[in-house]
Every structure is written in structure tokens, then in C-alpha cells.
Amino acid sequence: MLKLFDNYALAEQDQEVETPEERQEIHDLLEAVVDTPPMLVAREYVANASGTVISRDRWYGVLLEHWFRSFSQGGDPALTGFEHVFVGEQEGAKIQGYHFWYKYYLDDGMATLFDRDSFPGFDDDRIAYVRGRYSDGQERFPETVTISYKWFAPDYSRLGPGVEPEDVLRPLTKPTGGFFVGCSVEGLMALGSVRAHLGARAPKEAVINGARYDMKVFRSANNQHIRTFYPVYLGPAAGAVQPQPGQPSTPVQPSQPPHPAGPSTVRILAALVNPLGEDQDKETVTLINTGSETQSLEAWKLVDANRNSFGLEDVTLAPGMAITIRLPRNSVQLSNKGGEIRLVNRDGHTAHVVTYSKAQAQDQGRTIVF
């Protein structure tokens, strides 16, 4: 992700010049995050909410369109959601966007770690904190901040031979800015994409550890791209017990069922969704252990799009070994109209999820390879 920070002109009204190397950096980032747990949860939510099948490639395309596809708006010729939210932009003397806590952290004393060569000798601290802008007890909830600050922003696009680093630094102000604290790049992108996806119709308000937030999102004029995404603190949730200073906030609602925990070496390799003749007792799912250690699947299960499940017992996969599981009637049902198959581990986390379309399921006897 750090490689993308110097890919953008600072001023909103400047035209961007994207090199092949910069395009590859975008794809490298997307490949690194598309299969992460937050993205799997987001992809599943959007698929269920919109009633559509969303393959990995389709979700990859959603992320590319939402965050990285350039668009023009309000006289600004080349805007992207990623630049605005994760990097920050200049409009006159003010900061636009800049809603990623880790970028703030880097600029606030850690800038030398990622652009030491570009700005040798410059003071590492590019952030001048002004004040907190809290109300209704927000300071008691550590998940977000609302603050005022100044940013000594580098305009990488103006660097070149004979140009002194101090000549391309812009002192900008952010009278009021807010962001999640501790959220990963994939987590923030996942939240933003769910909120911005028209088909998902995600609620505007969220409750996180006892606090209410307005999940602000603004899209491009054609609704295909994210212009900005950030949380606005609304106050404690109904019935919330506000924590004492220095104590973690207390969730108001029971935690949601666990989802993906991390990359799994056991994957869904293939499925026979539409067997020849009657489907009952003939549908199969093939699993493979891609890791270097033997994996027991005791207490694991397969789950379909309607939450029907089939428990795996006495299944152990050696490295590189595959096994085909025959699905009995009244367990997992693989619809011929398209669907989803999830592999859930013993802790209740989604180890792997795949989807297939109606077109893929049309041919009787065909095994779909994922």
C-alpha cells in the first residue's frame, strides 16, 4: 500500500499521469486484499443483500471501480476514491479527504519510513495536531476520532531534478476530520464498498462497540465510484454503558456470528452442482489441502447459500491431497440457479467461500472448477 502514496498529484484540479508501474501497484494491492477476511465478509454481505452471485473476479472488479477508476467531477479532471480517502488531496489551503488513520500515523512522525529518499533532511513530523472536536462522549469510544490538524503535504508529482523538497511541500489545514482508528486498508475498503454498493442498500447507520455512527459515503455522478467515505459519530447507542476513561467500550449488541479468520490451506476445489439425472445424493464438493501440513477437518462443515450445512467427520487431508465429498439429501443443497458454497472451520469461521452462476450450473454432469 505504501507504494501507492506517491502516485497522485496533490491538488484536486491537477491531471493525473498513471504509469504502467503505478497500475501494477494497484493490482498488487487488490490481489493482496481481495481474499482477506474483511473482503470475504463484505462480498458475502453484498451477494446476499443484492440477491446476486458475486465471484472473486466480479468482486475484484467492484473494488477496482469503486476505489481506483479515475473520474471527473466539479471541474476536477482525475479523481479516485483511494486517493481521496487513503492519501488526501489539496483544495486551496485545505485538506480534502484523508480518512485513513495509518496515513496520519505515518505523517505524524513516521514519514521517514516510506519516503526517506524523496525528502532527505525534512522534519519527520508532518502533522501538527490542533485539537480534538468531540461531543456527546465520543472520546470514550476509541474506534474513531474527530480532530483538527495541519498537514505539511508533499506533492510528489512536482518532484524532479533540481527541485528542492521544501519547494513541493504545502501547509494545509483540516478544520474537522475523522477516521476509524486501527482499521486495516482492506477493512476500510470493505466497509466503504458495502456502503457504496447500490445493490446492497446497506444501512446508513452502524453501531460499533456501543457507539452510533453515520457511515457517510458520496459517489461519483454515475454512482460507479467512491468519492469519499468516513464515519461521523452520532452518540452512544441506546442502552449503551459508556466506559470510564481508559477502559474499552462495551458492545451493546451481541457479537455477530464469526466469519473468516484468515487464509486457509484447505480450499474448495470443485463442485458437481447438476449431476446427470436426479440431483439427490449425487451432488459433490471437492476439497484440497494446499498447505505443507496434514489438516484434520473434524467438526468442519459445508454450508450453502440458504445456511443448510453438512458436517465433515473423519476427514484428514495430507499435503496436496484432495477428497470428494458426496452430499446426502436434506443437507447442503446446490441450486442449479447459481449459489454459494462455504467451508466453515471448527471455530465457526469461513475458511473458504466460492460462488457459481446459473450458466455454470446448466450443463448436467459438468464439474465446476473454482
N, C-alpha and C positions, 0 to 999 in steps of 0.2 A: 504493500500500500504506500509506503514512504516514497517509492519511485514515482508515484503519480503527482506528488505535491508540486513539483516544478514543471508540470506540463501545461500550465494555464497562465494566460495573461491576467494580471491583477485587476485591471479596470474592466468593468462590465461592457463598456462600449467598444472595447478593442476586439478586432477579429482574431480568431484562434488559428494557429497553424499546427495541425496534427501530423506528426511524423509517423512512419511505419513502426519505429521503435516505441513510440507512445501508444499506438494502437495495440501493439503486442503486450505492453504493460497492463492495459485494460483487460485483455483476455486472460493474462496470467492471474490477475486478481479475481476475476469471475470464476476461473477454474478452481482457484483455491477456496472459494467460499460457497459455491453452488450446492455442494453436498454436505455442508456443515449442519449441525443440529438446528440452529435457528432457521436456516433456509428450508429444511425439511418440514418443520412445523408450519412455516409461512406458506409453503407450496401446498401442503395438505389443507390448510385452512381455506385458501383461495379456491382450490379444487372443489372442496365440499360446499363452500358458500355459493359458488357460481354454477355448480352442477355440471362441471366440465372435467374432462381428463387432461391433466397437465403433465406432460412428460418432462424429463430432465432438460431436453433441448428446448422445449417451449418455455420452461421457467428461466432458462439461461437467456432466452430472447427477451423475456419480460424485464429482467434485470438490466440488460443492455439498453433497452428502450427507455426504461424509467430513469436510469442514472447517468448514462453516458452518451446518448444520442443528442447531438447538438441541435438547438432550435433558436429561432429569433423571436424577440418579444419586446415591445415598447421601445423600439429603436436600438436595442442591444442585439448584435448580429449573431452571437455564438454562445449560447448559454447551455449549461448542463447541470443536472441535479447534483451530481457528485461534486463538482467544483463549488457550487453554492453552499451545500450542506457541510461537506467534509473539509474544504480548503478555505473558503471565504473569498469575498470579492470586494472591490472598491467602487463606491458610488460617491464621487466628490470627496469629502473628508470623512465619510462614514464607512463602516464595515457592513457589508451585506452578507447574510448567511452566517457561516462559521458556527455550526451547531454540533461539532464533534469534540468531545472532551479531551481525547488523546492529542488532537492537534493543538489544543490550548495548552495541554501539559508539555508538549514538545517546545512550543514557542515560549512557554513560561520557564525558561532556564535550561531546556534540553535541546534547543535548536542545533547546537553544535554536533549532535549525534548524527544528523542526517544531511546536513549541508555545510560541513566544516570547510570543504574546498571552495564552495561558492562565495562564502563570506568570511574569509580568514580575518581574525582580529576583531570582529564585531562583537559587541556585548551579547552574550548568550541569551540574556533575558529580553525577549521581545514583547512581553506582556506587562503592562502597568495596570494592576488591579485598582479600581476606583472605589467601588462599594458594592455591597450586596443589595438587592432590590427585592426583599422578601415581604410577604404579607400573609396573614392568617396561618401562621405556624409553619411555613414551608421549610424554615431552617431545621426543623425537627425531622424532616424526611430527607435522607441522604441520596436518594435516587436521582434528583435533579437539582440544578442551581439556576438562579436568575440573578445576573450580575451586570455591572457596568465596568468597562475596561477600555484601555487603549492598546492598540496593536501596531508595532513597528513592522509593517508588512513588506516583504521583499517582492519585487516584480521581476521574476526570473526571465520573463520574455525580453527584458531590456538589458540583460547582461550580455557582454561581448568584449572583444579585445579593446583595451584602453579605457573601459568603463569601471569606475571605482564602485565598490559595493555600496558605499553610503549614498551614491547618486541614484540608486534604484530602490531605496527604502522609503516607504510612505507612512508617516504617522497618522493612523486612522483611529476613530473612536466608535465604540459600540455603547450607546446610551443605555440600552436594555437588551440583553442577550440571554438565551437559556439553552441548556442541553442536558441530556442524560449523562450521568457520571458512571464510568466503569463499563459502559456498553461497548461490545466489540464492533468492528466495522461490519461484520456480517449480521450481527444483531440489529444494528441501526438500519442497515439496508433492508433487512427482512421486515422490520416494523413499518418502515416507510412504504415498501412495496405493497404490503397488505392494505395499509390505509389508503394508498393511491389507486389501487386496482378497482376499476369501476364495477366489474362483475362481482367482486367480493362484498361490496356495500358494507365495509367494516364500520362499526360504530365510531363516532367522533370522540367519545369519552371513554377513558380507561381508568381502572382502579389498580394501582400498583402499591403493594405493601401499605395499605391503609390511606393512601392519598389519591385524590381525583385529578386527572389530567385531561386537558383538551389536546388531542393529538392533531395539531394543526398541519394541514397539507394544502399546498397550492400547486396546481398543474399548469402545463403549457396550454395555449389556446385550443389545441386539438385534443387535449386530455391524454396524450400519449406519454408525456414526460413529466417528471417531478421538477417543479421549480424550487420548492423548499419544503422541509419537514422538520418540525420541532415540537416539544411538549410545552404546554402552558399550565402551570399549577393552578388548580381551582379550589383547593382546600381539602381538609380531611374528609374521608368518605364517611357516610352515615354510620354511626356506631363505632367509629374508629377510636381506639385508645391512643392518644398521642404519646409517643415515647418521651422520656426525660432526656435532656441534653446528654449526648454521649452514648445513648442507648439506641439499638436498632429499632426501626419501626416494626409494628406488629401487623401482619396481614389481617384484613377484615374478612376476606372470603377464604374458604378452604382452597388449598393449592390445587391447580388444575392437574389432571392425570399426567404423569410423566410422559415425555415424548423422547426424541432422540437424545442419547447420552454422548455419543461420539462415533467416529468411524468404526465400523465393524469389519472384521476379516471374513465373516460369513455373509454371503450375498445371495440374493435371488437371481439365479442364472437364467431360468427359462420357465415357461408355463404352458401346459396344454389346456387351453381355455374352452375349446369347442371340439371335443372328441368326435370320432365317427359314431353315428348312431345316437343313442341316448347318452346324456351327459352324466347321469347319476353314477357315482363310484368310478368314473373314468377320468375325471379331471386330475391333473397332476401339477406339482410345483417342484422345480429342481433347484437345489441349494448347492453352493460350492464354498469350500474353505480356501480363501485366497492367502491366508497367513502362513507363517512358518511354524506354528504350534498346533497341536491337536486341540480341537474345540468340542466340548460336550454341549449338546443342545437340550439337556434335561430342563424341563419347566419353561422352555421357549414355546412360542406359538405363532401360527399364521393367522392373519386377520384380513377379512375382505372389507370392501367399502361400506358395507352395512353393519360392520362390527361383529359379524359372525366369526368365530375363532375355531382353530383346531390345534390342540396341544401336541407338542413333539415329545415323545418319550423314547428312551433308549437309542438316541441318535448321537453318534460321535463321529466327527469328521477329522480325519488326518489331514495334514497339509496337502493342498492340491486335490483333495478328494471331493467328489460330487455325489449327491444322492437325490433320487427322485421320490417324492412323497405323493402317494395316492390319497386323494381327499375323499373321505366317506360321505355319504349322504347326511343331511342335517348338520353339516359343519360349515366350512368355508364354501361359498358359492361364487364361482367365477362367471359373471354375467357376460353373455355374448354381445351386449350393447356397449361394452367398454367398462373398465373398472380399475381397481387398485388392489394390490397385494402388499401387506406389511408383514415383516418379520420382526417379532417383538421378543426381546430377551427376558431372562428370568426376573429382572428388576422392573419390568413394565416399560422399558424404553424401546423406541423404534430403532432397531439395528439397521434395517434397510427397507425402503419402500419403492415400489415400481408401479407404473400405470400402463395401461394398454387401451387402444381405441377400438371402436366398433369395427372399423375397417380391418384392423389386425385380427379380429376375432371371427371374421366372416367365413374363412376357409376351414371347413371341417377337417380335423386330423392334423392341422398345422400347429407345430410347437413355436411359440413366440419366444425369441431370444432377446434378453434385455441388455 
